Amino acid sequence: HFINEYWCKSPGVQQWPAVSDPDDTCGVFGPYGVGGGLTPRMENLIPYSNSSTYINDFEVGSIQEIDLVGVLFHPYHQHINPFQIQEVFNNADASVDPDSYTAEAVKSWYQVGDWQDTLQLPALKVIGTNDGLSRQTAVKVRFQVDQFTGHMLQHCHLLFHEDQGMMAQYDMRGDEGTTWDGARDIDRTCIKPTTKKGLYNVGKDKLRLCEGDCGDDRDCAGDLVCFTREDEESVPGCAGEGKPGDDYCTVRPSDTYLSYTREGENLGRCEGNCGDDDDCGTDNHGNDLGCFKRRGFDPVPGCDGLGAKDVNYCIL
C-alpha cells in the first residue's frame, strides 16, 4: 500500500493551481521506493528524469493498493495493468458538497468494483499522515502486477503536465509470466492467462523472456537460455516469428538442452562451463556426470541445442 500524489511547483510567488505557468516543474512526490511517500514536501517532488529511474518496484504476481491523491486536478493513468476501484471517499470539507462526486455524469462512470486505467474524480477526503500533515485523497484502487516484467509507466493524462514532468515509472520484477494465485480463490471463474509473449529484438544485454538477438546464454537474464534456431523456427514459450535467423532468450526447454548460465561446480546434465569432471554433479537419477570438452560447436552427446562456442558441458 502506498500513496500516489501529483503536483506542480511554480517558479513564481503564487502557488499552483491558483496560477499555472509554462515554466512549472511537475512530478510525483517521492522518495523512491514508497510511491508518493508520506510527506508532500516540495523537495520530494520528482519530475520524470530517465527510463532507468523508478518511483516504486513490485514483484510480478503481487497485489498493490494505491491511495490516489489530487485526482481532482490530475487524471491518473497507468499502463500495462488496469486497476480496480476499491473505495471512493466523500469530501471531508463541510464547505463543499460532500456528495459532489455522486453527480450523475460521474457516478455512472466510476463505481466501486469497476476496472479502469484512467481516473479523474472531484471527490476529496482529508487524511492524516505520520508527521501530522494532512493530505487529500479521492480514491483507493488495487491492481495486480500480472505476468509482465519491466517498465510500467504512470502519468497525469494532461499532455502539458506530462511535458512538464508529471510521470513516473514502476519497475515490475520477478519471473515473467507469474500471476497472483489468489485470484481463483476469490472468483473460481478466473482463467489463467495462456497468452505467450511475442518475440522482440532489443539488443544483446541481459535479455528477458522472448527478447533477442542473443549470441549465447550469457546474453540472457537469470536462468534463461539462448534458443538458437534456423530461419523462423518456433521458440518454446514465445509467440510470433521474430527476425529470421535471430536467436531469442527463453526458459530452458528441457534438462537436455545446453545451458551456460554459470561456471562450475556441481553442474547438471548439459550444463556448462566445466573445466573437468570435478565440476560436474549428478543427473536426476543420481548418475555421475563427466565433463565433455569440445571444440567450436561440436555436437555434445545426449544434449540438444547449439550452446556456446568452445564451452564444455557436463554429460552422462
VMD Tcl script that draws the C-alpha trace (Angstrom):
set ca {
  {0.00 0.00 0.00}
  {1.30 3.45 -0.90}
  {0.19 6.97 -1.83}
  {0.47 8.49 -5.29}
  {0.28 12.29 -5.49}
  {0.93 14.58 -8.44}
  {1.76 18.26 -8.05}
  {3.43 21.22 -9.76}
  {5.62 23.92 -8.27}
  {5.80 27.34 -9.83}
  {8.92 29.49 -10.17}
  {6.74 32.49 -9.30}
  {5.42 33.58 -5.92}
  {1.85 32.45 -6.49}
  {1.11 28.83 -5.75}
  {-0.23 26.28 -8.21}
  {-3.06 25.64 -9.05}
  {-4.14 29.26 -8.45}
  {-1.69 30.22 -11.17}
  {-0.31 27.78 -13.74}
  {2.88 28.68 -15.58}
  {4.56 27.02 -18.60}
  {7.76 27.02 -16.56}
  {6.22 24.97 -13.73}
  {8.05 21.84 -12.62}
  {5.62 18.94 -12.28}
  {6.09 15.44 -10.93}
  {5.10 12.88 -8.32}
  {6.01 13.09 -4.64}
  {8.73 10.66 -3.58}
  {11.03 9.46 -2.31}
  {11.93 6.35 -4.30}
  {10.55 3.07 -3.02}
  {7.35 4.31 -1.37}
  {5.37 5.64 -4.29}
  {4.08 9.07 -3.33}
  {5.55 8.75 0.15}
  {4.08 10.26 3.29}
  {5.42 13.80 3.29}
  {4.32 16.15 0.48}
  {7.37 18.38 0.65}
  {8.45 20.25 -2.45}
  {11.98 18.86 -2.19}
  {10.45 15.40 -2.64}
  {8.72 16.34 -5.90}
  {10.30 14.11 -8.55}
  {9.90 15.06 -12.23}
  {10.37 12.32 -14.80}
  {14.09 12.02 -15.44}
  {15.01 8.91 -17.45}
  {13.98 5.37 -18.35}
  {16.02 3.76 -15.55}
  {14.56 5.73 -12.59}
  {11.59 4.17 -10.76}
  {9.26 5.60 -8.12}
  {8.48 2.11 -6.83}
  {9.13 -1.54 -7.65}
  {6.92 -4.61 -7.35}
  {7.17 -8.36 -7.66}
  {5.19 -9.76 -10.58}
  {2.24 -11.76 -9.25}
  {1.59 -9.39 -6.32}
  {-1.36 -7.14 -5.44}
  {-0.73 -3.42 -4.89}
  {-3.01 -0.79 -3.33}
  {-2.81 2.96 -4.00}
  {-4.48 5.96 -2.37}
  {-4.71 8.39 -5.28}
  {-4.20 11.99 -4.18}
  {-5.02 15.06 -6.24}
  {-7.06 13.30 -8.93}
  {-9.45 16.24 -8.67}
  {-6.87 18.12 -10.76}
  {-4.78 15.37 -12.37}
  {-6.35 12.39 -14.18}
  {-4.24 9.38 -13.14}
  {-3.38 6.89 -15.88}
  {-1.25 3.72 -15.66}
  {-0.01 1.41 -18.40}
  {0.12 -2.42 -18.63}
  {-2.08 -3.34 -15.62}
  {-5.62 -1.95 -15.12}
  {-6.76 -1.12 -11.59}
  {-9.99 -1.83 -9.73}
  {-11.74 0.91 -7.73}
  {-12.00 -0.15 -4.07}
  {-13.38 2.95 -2.36}
  {-14.48 6.46 -3.33}
  {-14.20 8.94 -0.46}
  {-16.63 11.77 0.32}
  {-15.39 15.27 0.85}
  {-14.43 15.94 4.47}
  {-14.59 19.70 3.93}
  {-18.02 20.82 5.14}
  {-17.84 23.93 2.93}
  {-18.02 21.69 -0.13}
  {-20.91 19.40 -1.01}
  {-19.84 16.03 0.49}
  {-21.77 14.23 -2.23}
  {-20.28 16.21 -5.09}
  {-18.73 13.12 -6.61}
  {-22.15 11.50 -6.92}
  {-23.21 13.77 -9.78}
  {-24.85 11.53 -12.36}
  {-22.19 12.14 -15.01}
  {-19.51 10.85 -12.64}
  {-21.43 8.25 -10.65}
  {-22.48 6.35 -13.74}
  {-18.92 6.14 -15.00}
  {-16.79 5.46 -11.87}
  {-18.17 2.95 -9.39}
  {-16.62 0.70 -6.76}
  {-15.64 -2.56 -8.41}
  {-15.07 -1.03 -11.84}
  {-11.87 -1.74 -13.73}
  {-10.19 1.32 -15.24}
  {-6.81 2.53 -16.48}
  {-7.56 6.28 -16.16}
  {-9.29 8.09 -13.31}
  {-10.34 11.67 -12.53}
  {-12.85 12.37 -9.73}
  {-13.94 15.56 -7.93}
  {-14.05 13.69 -4.59}
  {-11.76 14.60 -1.70}
  {-11.04 13.40 1.81}
  {-8.56 14.88 4.27}
  {-6.36 12.21 5.83}
  {-3.63 12.46 8.45}
  {-0.03 11.40 7.98}
  {2.73 10.27 10.30}
  {4.21 13.77 10.55}
  {0.89 15.41 11.42}
  {0.36 16.96 8.00}
  {-2.90 16.46 6.17}
  {-3.35 15.27 2.63}
  {-6.33 14.92 0.36}
  {-7.19 11.66 -1.29}
  {-10.07 10.73 -3.53}
  {-9.95 7.07 -4.44}
  {-8.42 3.81 -3.23}
  {-7.55 1.38 -6.04}
  {-5.86 -2.00 -6.33}
  {-4.16 -3.73 -9.22}
  {-2.41 -7.00 -9.91}
  {1.17 -6.89 -11.14}
  {0.34 -9.55 -13.69}
  {2.59 -11.61 -15.99}
  {4.84 -8.90 -17.38}
  {8.16 -7.68 -16.02}
  {9.91 -4.44 -16.94}
  {8.78 -0.82 -17.07}
  {5.25 0.26 -16.10}
  {4.53 3.92 -16.79}
  {2.09 6.07 -14.82}
  {1.34 9.73 -15.56}
  {-1.11 12.60 -15.49}
  {-3.26 12.39 -18.61}
  {-2.97 16.13 -19.27}
  {-0.41 16.36 -22.05}
  {1.10 19.66 -20.92}
  {1.63 18.26 -17.40}
  {3.35 15.20 -18.87}
  {5.61 17.53 -20.83}
  {6.47 19.32 -17.57}
  {7.49 16.04 -15.89}
  {4.33 14.66 -14.28}
  {5.03 11.00 -14.91}
  {6.99 8.21 -13.27}
  {7.75 4.51 -13.68}
  {7.17 1.41 -11.64}
  {9.64 -1.47 -12.03}
  {8.00 -4.89 -12.26}
  {10.44 -7.60 -11.20}
  {10.50 -11.37 -10.87}
  {9.71 -14.29 -13.16}
  {7.98 -13.35 -16.41}
  {4.50 -14.90 -16.67}
  {3.82 -15.10 -12.91}
  {0.22 -14.45 -11.86}
  {-1.40 -13.98 -8.44}
  {-2.51 -17.40 -7.13}
  {-5.30 -15.90 -5.00}
  {-7.38 -14.79 -7.98}
  {-9.28 -18.08 -8.30}
  {-9.87 -18.21 -4.55}
  {-11.89 -15.01 -4.96}
  {-13.55 -15.91 -8.24}
  {-13.46 -19.51 -9.48}
  {-14.35 -18.33 -12.99}
  {-10.95 -16.63 -13.37}
  {-8.98 -18.17 -16.23}
  {-5.23 -18.39 -16.02}
  {-3.67 -16.48 -18.92}
  {-2.26 -18.63 -21.70}
  {-1.05 -15.85 -23.98}
  {2.61 -16.19 -24.88}
  {4.90 -13.21 -25.10}
  {5.82 -12.18 -28.64}
  {9.39 -12.25 -29.93}
  {11.07 -8.87 -29.69}
  {14.51 -7.56 -30.69}
  {16.08 -5.14 -28.21}
  {19.85 -5.76 -28.27}
  {22.26 -8.12 -26.53}
  {22.44 -7.14 -22.85}
  {20.66 -9.24 -20.17}
  {17.73 -10.00 -22.41}
  {14.41 -11.02 -20.88}
  {11.99 -13.74 -21.93}
  {11.42 -13.84 -25.72}
  {13.90 -11.00 -26.33}
  {16.74 -11.19 -28.84}
  {19.06 -11.27 -30.62}
  {21.21 -13.34 -28.20}
  {24.60 -14.84 -29.02}
  {24.66 -17.35 -26.17}
  {23.18 -17.88 -22.71}
  {25.35 -15.15 -21.18}
  {23.28 -12.57 -23.07}
  {20.11 -13.72 -21.27}
  {18.93 -12.59 -17.82}
  {18.81 -15.01 -14.90}
  {18.44 -18.69 -15.80}
  {17.07 -18.08 -19.29}
  {18.85 -19.75 -22.19}
  {19.55 -18.53 -25.68}
  {17.43 -20.64 -28.03}
  {19.38 -20.98 -31.26}
  {17.30 -21.62 -34.35}
  {17.18 -21.90 -38.09}
  {15.25 -19.26 -40.04}
  {11.79 -18.84 -38.42}
  {11.81 -21.92 -36.18}
  {9.36 -21.57 -33.27}
  {10.85 -20.52 -29.94}
  {9.43 -22.54 -26.99}
  {7.28 -20.38 -24.71}
  {7.14 -17.48 -27.17}
  {4.77 -16.36 -29.92}
  {5.44 -14.93 -33.34}
  {8.19 -15.46 -35.90}
  {10.66 -12.74 -34.90}
  {13.51 -11.88 -37.24}
  {14.52 -14.86 -39.40}
  {17.71 -16.46 -38.14}
  {17.85 -14.43 -34.92}
  {18.06 -16.23 -31.55}
  {15.87 -15.46 -28.52}
  {16.04 -15.97 -24.76}
  {13.55 -18.38 -23.26}
  {13.03 -20.82 -20.39}
  {15.22 -23.90 -20.81}
  {13.05 -26.30 -22.88}
  {14.36 -29.45 -21.18}
  {17.17 -30.68 -18.92}
  {19.00 -31.93 -22.01}
  {19.06 -28.52 -23.68}
  {22.53 -26.99 -23.49}
  {22.68 -24.31 -20.82}
  {25.55 -21.97 -19.99}
  {24.35 -19.60 -17.26}
  {27.02 -20.20 -14.62}
  {30.51 -21.53 -14.13}
  {31.03 -24.97 -12.45}
  {30.89 -26.53 -9.76}
  {28.15 -29.15 -9.32}
  {26.82 -28.53 -12.81}
  {23.86 -30.56 -14.03}
  {23.39 -32.53 -17.20}
  {24.09 -30.50 -20.37}
  {25.19 -27.50 -18.26}
  {28.46 -25.63 -18.73}
  {31.10 -24.36 -18.37}
  {33.07 -27.19 -16.74}
  {36.83 -27.42 -16.53}
  {36.97 -31.12 -15.63}
  {34.80 -33.92 -14.21}
  {35.01 -32.47 -10.69}
  {32.86 -29.55 -11.81}
  {30.00 -31.88 -12.73}
  {27.39 -33.21 -10.32}
  {24.79 -35.91 -10.94}
  {21.71 -36.19 -13.14}
  {18.14 -36.51 -11.88}
  {18.67 -40.24 -11.24}
  {21.86 -39.80 -9.21}
  {24.23 -40.85 -12.01}
  {27.63 -39.18 -12.03}
  {28.28 -36.76 -14.88}
  {31.53 -36.08 -16.71}
  {32.91 -33.01 -18.46}
  {32.73 -33.18 -22.26}
  {35.37 -30.94 -23.79}
  {34.57 -29.75 -27.26}
  {35.89 -27.55 -29.99}
  {33.77 -24.87 -31.57}
  {30.24 -26.16 -31.94}
  {30.95 -29.90 -31.92}
  {27.77 -31.87 -31.02}
  {27.51 -32.66 -27.30}
  {26.42 -36.30 -26.75}
  {22.94 -36.63 -25.28}
  {22.26 -32.90 -25.40}
  {20.13 -30.64 -27.60}
  {20.75 -27.13 -28.92}
  {23.79 -25.34 -30.22}
  {25.13 -23.99 -26.93}
  {28.08 -21.61 -26.68}
  {31.21 -21.91 -28.79}
  {34.19 -23.71 -27.18}
  {32.25 -24.20 -23.92}
  {32.50 -27.57 -22.15}
  {29.33 -29.28 -20.91}
  {28.59 -31.99 -18.36}
  {27.18 -35.19 -19.87}
  {26.02 -38.61 -18.72}
}
mol new
graphics top color blue
foreach p $ca { graphics top sphere $p radius 0.5 }
foreach p [lrange $ca 0 end-1] q [lrange $ca 1 end] { graphics top cylinder $p $q radius 0.2 }
display resetview
